[in-house]
Amino acid sequence: MINMVLYVVVIPIMIYAVTSYVNRRFKVRKNTIWLVVASLLFSLSLFLPSPVINGIDTEFWTHFFGGGFFIGLLYVYFQPLIKRDLKWYQEIILLFMLVSTFGVINELYELFAQQVGIFHESLEDASWDLLANTLGVITFYVLYRSYLAIKTLFISR
């Protein structure tokens, strides 16, 4: 129960508060809708049914959307803080570093929570979680760049 409250309520509120502070401090954007979308996606992803893979009960879709897509949305939101334009492969490397960092932090939290008795599930799916995070952010990036390309195509006409 404590774990669910943490993931559904506390973390999304913290994400919104911290990113809103950064928004005000560095004047990233006035439109915080992407923060709301990212936080809601993070929370709602916990309720997505996930497949059993090789006999292991995974949280694949939770990590695909709540990890990968979530990091992608935050990246797009904070792009104005990057002082120069990045090439596509530099963006992919940066996204991989971000999603990997947050994925490992999450897995370390799960290990800690299991050891202190807050989390009562198996940690066998850690590798699948990290794979889902990575596939999620790559899928997000491909969709986002496709959207920008289509948008540019129609605007240039």
C-alpha positions in Angstrom: 0.0 0.0 0.0 2.8 2.4 0.9 4.5 1.6 -2.4 1.4 2.3 -4.4 0.8 5.7 -2.7 4.5 6.5 -3.4 4.2 5.7 -7.1 0.7 7.1 -7.7 0.7 10.2 -5.6 4.0 11.2 -4.1 6.3 10.8 -7.0 4.1 12.5 -9.6 3.6 15.5 -7.2 7.3 15.7 -6.6 8.0 15.5 -10.4 5.5 18.3 -11.0 6.9 20.5 -8.1 10.5 20.0 -9.1 10.0 20.6 -12.8 7.7 23.6 -12.1 10.5 25.1 -9.9 13.0 24.5 -12.7 10.5 26.0 -15.1 10.3 29.2 -13.0 14.0 29.4 -12.3 15.2 28.9 -15.9 12.1 30.1 -17.6 11.8 26.9 -19.7 8.1 27.3 -20.6 4.9 28.7 -19.3 2.9 25.8 -20.5 3.1 23.0 -18.0 0.7 20.6 -19.7 3.5 18.3 -20.6 4.4 18.0 -16.9 0.9 17.0 -16.1 0.8 14.5 -19.0 4.1 13.0 -17.9 3.0 12.7 -14.3 -0.3 11.2 -15.2 1.3 8.7 -17.6 3.7 7.8 -14.8 0.8 7.1 -12.4 -1.5 5.4 -14.8 1.2 3.1 -16.2 1.1 1.3 -12.9 -2.3 -0.1 -13.7 -1.5 -1.5 -17.2 -1.5 -5.3 -17.4 1.8 -6.7 -18.4 2.9 -10.0 -20.0 4.5 -13.0 -18.4 7.8 -13.4 -20.1 9.7 -16.7 -19.8 7.6 -17.6 -16.7 8.4 -14.3 -15.0 5.6 -11.9 -14.0 6.8 -8.6 -15.4 5.8 -4.9 -15.3 6.8 -4.4 -18.9 4.1 -1.9 -20.0 4.5 0.0 -16.7 8.2 0.5 -17.5 7.6 1.1 -21.2 5.3 4.0 -20.6 6.0 5.1 -17.1 9.7 4.8 -17.6 10.5 5.3 -21.3 7.7 7.5 -22.5 7.9 9.5 -19.3 11.6 10.3 -19.7 10.9 11.2 -23.3 8.2 13.7 -22.3 10.5 15.3 -19.7 13.3 15.5 -22.3 11.1 17.3 -24.8 9.9 19.7 -22.0 13.4 20.6 -21.0 14.9 20.9 -24.5 15.1 24.7 -24.2 17.7 24.3 -21.5 20.1 22.7 -23.9 22.2 25.5 -25.3 22.9 23.9 -28.7 21.1 21.7 -31.2 22.0 18.1 -30.7 22.3 15.6 -33.6 19.9 12.7 -33.6 22.4 10.2 -32.4 23.5 12.6 -29.5 19.8 12.8 -28.5 19.5 9.1 -28.5 22.6 8.7 -26.4 21.4 11.4 -23.9 17.9 9.7 -23.7 19.6 6.3 -23.1 21.7 7.8 -20.3 18.6 9.4 -18.7 16.3 6.4 -18.9 19.1 4.1 -17.7 19.9 6.3 -14.8 16.3 6.6 -13.7 15.7 2.9 -14.3 18.6 1.9 -12.2 17.5 4.3 -9.4 14.1 2.7 -9.6 15.5 -0.9 -9.4 17.7 0.2 -6.4 14.7 1.6 -4.7 12.8 -1.7 -5.3 15.7 -3.6 -3.7 15.8 -1.3 -0.7 12.0 -1.4 -0.3 12.0 -5.2 -0.5 14.7 -5.4 2.1 12.8 -3.2 4.6 9.5 -4.9 3.9 7.7 -2.2 1.9 7.9 -4.0 -1.4 6.8 -7.7 -1.5 7.3 -8.6 -5.1 10.1 -10.5 -6.8 13.0 -8.6 -8.3 13.5 -11.2 -11.1 12.1 -8.9 -13.7 14.7 -6.2 -13.3 16.3 -6.9 -16.7 12.9 -6.8 -18.4 12.2 -3.5 -16.6 15.4 -2.0 -17.9 14.7 -3.3 -21.4 11.1 -1.9 -21.3 12.4 1.5 -20.2 14.9 1.5 -23.1 12.4 0.4 -25.7 9.9 2.9 -24.4 12.2 5.9 -24.8 13.4 4.7 -28.2 9.8 4.3 -29.4 8.9 7.7 -28.0 11.8 9.3 -29.8 10.9 7.7 -33.1 7.3 8.8 -32.8 8.3 12.3 -31.6 10.8 12.8 -34.5 8.2 11.5 -37.0 5.7 14.0 -35.7 8.3 16.8 -36.1 9.1 15.7 -39.6 5.4 15.5 -40.6 4.8 18.9 -39.0 7.7 20.4 -40.9 6.5 18.9 -44.1 3.0 20.4 -43.8 4.2 23.8 -42.6 6.7 24.2 -45.5 3.9 23.9 -48.0 
